[in-house]
Amino acid sequence: MSDPSQYVPTPPPPAPSGLSDSAASGLAYITIIPAIIFLIVPPYNQKPLIRFHSWQSIFLFIAWIVIHIALIFLAMMPFIGWFVWPLRMLVGLGLFILWIIVLIKAFNGERFKIPVIGDFAEKQANG
């Protein structure tokens, strides 16, 4: 029989602090604000997966704005403007679908690179 005075209680396991990597990566795509916060606040700014998705989210947001502004200018041009309206709808739908795809991939913990934007994000995340 063991002596109860020699019993040393085992401390409980530490509670998880903060968000998981996949949750933070997914939240980076919700708006640009969480992406910027994750690049500033430790420990998230030290994790490569979160840094990659945060940078890719920021670059996707910038690309979305640039494409939107370019299509607005094209819509103001005579004769071309009639063809730009359906093009704006298709491009907007395509960007929305792309955003949903990267959002789902990030929440699943996958590193999904958008062809041009992903390369810039990877350079920033590793640099």
SULHU-V376890 format. One record per helix or strand of 3 or more residues. SS is the DSSP state (alpha for helix, beta for strand). FROM is the first residue (numbers start at 1). TO is the last residue. Records with the same first field share a line. If there is no record, write none. Layout:
SS->FROM-TO, FROM-TO
//
This chain:
alpha->4-6, 21-27, 32-40, 44-46, 48-76, 81-107, 117-126
//
